[in-house]
Amino acid sequence: MATCFSINVESGVDYHKESAQDAQTYPVLIVNALNFVGLAIAIITNVCLLFGSLRQNYFLVGFWLIFPLLITIGYPFAILGSIFNFGGYRQSTGSNSIIYAIFIYTLMLVVFLFCARLVYSYFKQLKKRHSNPEHSVVV
């Protein structure tokens, strides 16, 4: 049960309890834009990917791979949170259905793993290009 305070202009402070279904909770252990830490990580890694692609810097491109790694680590927590209804994982998908929540988190994981595969192949290409500098023929 979540405890909530609301201020009533006429009678002062009103103390009441609200049910857990009415409480707005956001998952903490999965990286997404619903919490401040997840939003900060998403913005920083996407900016690093942008500048790494523009400057062809493999270190900045590789820095983005932290984001899918954190999503992959948080995936079991999201599935268990959806099944056992803890941490607000089920409600953060916009529905109270277990099947829908598991589908959303699985779809999110598949999309991020596909993007990580593309970024990793680009990272390896840039790293190979930087490790083999162009040689000029000396005559």
Buried (B, 14 or more C-beta within 10 A) or exposed (E): EEEEEEEEEEEEEEEEEEEEEEEEBBBBBBBBEBBEEBEEBBEBBEEBBEEBBEEEBBEBBBBBBBBBEBBBEBBEBBBBBBEEBEBBBBBBBEEEEBEBBBBBBEEBBEEBEEBBEEBBEBBEEBBEEEEEEEEEEEE
